[in-house]
Amino acid sequence: MMIFNQPDDLRNMAEMKEYHGENWNMAITIFTTWESIGAQVFHGNLDFQIV
């Protein structure tokens, strides 16, 4: 799966889904996990040093 090398010019979810193909479910799970961790750090519920 190529999350770290994902093109910067993907403009919407349909293009992201097409790029990741059958791995789309794994990719969206990783994206939402990172987003959730970021929100928890921002709100002070999770210490950045732990992450």
Distance bins in CASP14 RR format, pairs under 12 A and 6 or more apart:
PFRMAT RR
TARGET T0000
AUTHOR 0000-0000-0000
RMODE 2
METHOD distances of the structure
MODEL  1
1 19 0 0 0 0 0 1 0 0 0 0 0
1 20 1 0 0 1 0 0 0 0 0 0 0
1 21 0 0 0 0 1 0 0 0 0 0 0
1 22 0 0 0 0 1 0 0 0 0 0 0
1 23 1 0 1 0 0 0 0 0 0 0 0
1 24 0 0 0 0 1 0 0 0 0 0 0
1 25 0 0 0 0 0 1 0 0 0 0 0
1 26 1 0 1 0 0 0 0 0 0 0 0
1 27 1 0 0 1 0 0 0 0 0 0 0
1 28 0 0 0 0 0 1 0 0 0 0 0
1 29 0 0 0 0 0 1 0 0 0 0 0
1 30 0 0 0 0 1 0 0 0 0 0 0
1 31 0 0 0 0 0 1 0 0 0 0 0
2 10 0 0 0 0 0 1 0 0 0 0 0
2 16 0 0 0 0 0 1 0 0 0 0 0
2 19 0 0 0 0 1 0 0 0 0 0 0
2 20 1 0 0 1 0 0 0 0 0 0 0
2 21 0 0 0 0 0 1 0 0 0 0 0
2 23 0 0 0 0 1 0 0 0 0 0 0
2 26 0 0 0 0 0 1 0 0 0 0 0
2 27 0 0 0 0 1 0 0 0 0 0 0
2 30 0 0 0 0 0 1 0 0 0 0 0
3 10 0 0 0 0 0 1 0 0 0 0 0
3 16 0 0 0 0 0 1 0 0 0 0 0
3 19 0 0 0 0 0 1 0 0 0 0 0
3 20 0 0 0 0 1 0 0 0 0 0 0
3 23 0 0 0 0 1 0 0 0 0 0 0
3 24 0 0 0 0 0 1 0 0 0 0 0
3 26 0 0 0 0 1 0 0 0 0 0 0
3 27 1 0 0 1 0 0 0 0 0 0 0
3 28 0 0 0 0 0 1 0 0 0 0 0
3 29 0 0 0 0 0 1 0 0 0 0 0
3 30 1 0 0 1 0 0 0 0 0 0 0
3 31 1 0 0 1 0 0 0 0 0 0 0
3 33 0 0 0 0 0 1 0 0 0 0 0
3 34 0 0 0 0 1 0 0 0 0 0 0
4 27 0 0 0 0 0 1 0 0 0 0 0
4 30 0 0 0 0 0 1 0 0 0 0 0
4 34 0 0 0 0 0 1 0 0 0 0 0
5 19 0 0 0 0 0 1 0 0 0 0 0
5 20 0 0 0 0 0 1 0 0 0 0 0
6 15 0 0 0 0 0 1 0 0 0 0 0
6 16 1 0 0 1 0 0 0 0 0 0 0
6 17 0 0 0 0 0 1 0 0 0 0 0
6 18 0 0 0 0 0 1 0 0 0 0 0
6 19 1 0 0 1 0 0 0 0 0 0 0
6 20 1 0 0 1 0 0 0 0 0 0 0
6 21 0 0 0 0 0 1 0 0 0 0 0
6 23 0 0 0 0 0 1 0 0 0 0 0
6 24 0 0 0 0 0 1 0 0 0 0 0
6 27 0 0 0 0 1 0 0 0 0 0 0
6 30 0 0 0 0 0 1 0 0 0 0 0
6 31 0 0 0 0 1 0 0 0 0 0 0
7 15 0 0 0 0 1 0 0 0 0 0 0
7 16 0 0 0 0 1 0 0 0 0 0 0
7 18 0 0 0 0 0 1 0 0 0 0 0
7 19 1 0 0 1 0 0 0 0 0 0 0
7 20 0 0 0 0 0 1 0 0 0 0 0
8 15 0 0 0 0 0 1 0 0 0 0 0
8 16 0 0 0 0 0 1 0 0 0 0 0
8 19 0 0 0 0 0 1 0 0 0 0 0
9 15 0 0 0 0 1 0 0 0 0 0 0
9 16 0 0 0 0 0 1 0 0 0 0 0
9 19 0 0 0 0 0 1 0 0 0 0 0
10 16 1 0 1 0 0 0 0 0 0 0 0
10 17 0 0 0 0 1 0 0 0 0 0 0
10 18 0 0 0 0 1 0 0 0 0 0 0
10 19 1 0 0 1 0 0 0 0 0 0 0
10 20 0 0 0 0 1 0 0 0 0 0 0
10 27 0 0 0 0 0 1 0 0 0 0 0
10 31 0 0 0 0 0 1 0 0 0 0 0
11 18 0 0 0 0 0 1 0 0 0 0 0
11 19 0 0 0 0 0 1 0 0 0 0 0
12 18 0 0 0 0 1 0 0 0 0 0 0
12 19 0 0 0 0 0 1 0 0 0 0 0
13 19 0 0 0 0 0 1 0 0 0 0 0
13 20 0 0 0 0 0 1 0 0 0 0 0
13 24 0 0 0 0 1 0 0 0 0 0 0
13 27 0 0 0 0 0 1 0 0 0 0 0
13 28 0 0 0 0 1 0 0 0 0 0 0
13 31 0 0 0 0 0 1 0 0 0 0 0
14 20 0 0 0 0 0 1 0 0 0 0 0
14 21 0 0 0 0 0 1 0 0 0 0 0
14 24 0 0 0 0 0 1 0 0 0 0 0
15 21 0 0 0 0 0 1 0 0 0 0 0
15 24 0 0 0 0 0 1 0 0 0 0 0
16 23 0 0 0 0 0 1 0 0 0 0 0
16 24 1 0 0 1 0 0 0 0 0 0 0
16 27 1 0 0 1 0 0 0 0 0 0 0
16 28 0 0 0 0 1 0 0 0 0 0 0
16 30 0 0 0 0 0 1 0 0 0 0 0
16 31 0 0 0 0 1 0 0 0 0 0 0
17 23 0 0 0 0 0 1 0 0 0 0 0
17 24 1 0 1 0 0 0 0 0 0 0 0
17 25 0 0 0 0 1 0 0 0 0 0 0
17 27 0 0 0 0 1 0 0 0 0 0 0
17 28 0 0 0 0 1 0 0 0 0 0 0
17 31 0 0 0 0 0 1 0 0 0 0 0
18 24 0 0 0 0 1 0 0 0 0 0 0
18 27 0 0 0 0 0 1 0 0 0 0 0
19 27 0 0 0 0 1 0 0 0 0 0 0
19 28 0 0 0 0 0 1 0 0 0 0 0
20 26 1 0 0 1 0 0 0 0 0 0 0
20 27 1 0 1 0 0 0 0 0 0 0 0
20 28 0 0 0 0 1 0 0 0 0 0 0
20 29 0 0 0 0 0 1 0 0 0 0 0
20 30 0 0 0 0 0 1 0 0 0 0 0
20 31 0 0 0 0 1 0 0 0 0 0 0
21 27 0 0 0 0 1 0 0 0 0 0 0
21 28 0 0 0 0 0 1 0 0 0 0 0
23 29 0 0 0 0 0 1 0 0 0 0 0
23 30 0 0 0 0 1 0 0 0 0 0 0
23 31 0 0 0 0 0 1 0 0 0 0 0
24 30 0 0 0 0 0 1 0 0 0 0 0
24 31 0 0 0 0 0 1 0 0 0 0 0
25 31 0 0 0 0 0 1 0 0 0 0 0
25 32 0 0 0 0 0 1 0 0 0 0 0
26 32 0 0 0 0 0 1 0 0 0 0 0
26 33 0 0 0 0 0 1 0 0 0 0 0
27 33 0 0 0 0 0 1 0 0 0 0 0
27 34 0 0 0 0 0 1 0 0 0 0 0
28 34 0 0 0 0 0 1 0 0 0 0 0
28 35 0 0 0 0 0 1 0 0 0 0 0
29 35 0 0 0 0 0 1 0 0 0 0 0
29 36 0 0 0 0 0 1 0 0 0 0 0
30 36 0 0 0 0 0 1 0 0 0 0 0
30 37 0 0 0 0 0 1 0 0 0 0 0
31 37 0 0 0 0 0 1 0 0 0 0 0
31 38 0 0 0 0 0 1 0 0 0 0 0
32 38 0 0 0 0 0 1 0 0 0 0 0
32 39 0 0 0 0 0 1 0 0 0 0 0
33 39 0 0 0 0 0 1 0 0 0 0 0
33 40 0 0 0 0 0 1 0 0 0 0 0
33 51 0 0 0 0 0 1 0 0 0 0 0
34 40 0 0 0 0 0 1 0 0 0 0 0
34 41 0 0 0 0 0 1 0 0 0 0 0
34 51 0 0 0 0 1 0 0 0 0 0 0
35 41 0 0 0 0 0 1 0 0 0 0 0
35 42 0 0 0 0 0 1 0 0 0 0 0
36 42 0 0 0 0 0 1 0 0 0 0 0
36 43 0 0 0 0 0 1 0 0 0 0 0
36 45 0 0 0 0 0 1 0 0 0 0 0
36 46 0 0 0 0 1 0 0 0 0 0 0
36 51 0 0 0 0 0 1 0 0 0 0 0
37 43 0 0 0 0 0 1 0 0 0 0 0
37 44 0 0 0 0 0 1 0 0 0 0 0
37 45 0 0 0 0 0 1 0 0 0 0 0
37 46 1 0 0 1 0 0 0 0 0 0 0
37 47 0 0 0 0 0 1 0 0 0 0 0
37 48 0 0 0 0 1 0 0 0 0 0 0
37 50 0 0 0 0 1 0 0 0 0 0 0
37 51 1 0 1 0 0 0 0 0 0 0 0
38 44 0 0 0 0 1 0 0 0 0 0 0
38 45 0 0 0 0 1 0 0 0 0 0 0
38 46 1 0 0 1 0 0 0 0 0 0 0
38 47 0 0 0 0 0 1 0 0 0 0 0
38 48 0 0 0 0 1 0 0 0 0 0 0
38 50 0 0 0 0 0 1 0 0 0 0 0
38 51 1 0 0 1 0 0 0 0 0 0 0
39 45 0 0 0 0 1 0 0 0 0 0 0
39 46 0 0 0 0 1 0 0 0 0 0 0
39 51 0 0 0 0 0 1 0 0 0 0 0
40 46 1 1 0 0 0 0 0 0 0 0 0
40 47 0 0 0 0 1 0 0 0 0 0 0
40 48 0 0 0 0 1 0 0 0 0 0 0
40 50 0 0 0 0 1 0 0 0 0 0 0
40 51 0 0 0 0 1 0 0 0 0 0 0
41 47 1 0 0 1 0 0 0 0 0 0 0
41 48 1 0 1 0 0 0 0 0 0 0 0
41 49 0 0 0 0 1 0 0 0 0 0 0
41 50 0 0 0 0 1 0 0 0 0 0 0
41 51 1 0 0 1 0 0 0 0 0 0 0
42 48 0 0 0 0 1 0 0 0 0 0 0
42 51 0 0 0 0 0 1 0 0 0 0 0
44 50 0 0 0 0 0 1 0 0 0 0 0
44 51 0 0 0 0 0 1 0 0 0 0 0
45 51 0 0 0 0 0 1 0 0 0 0 0
END
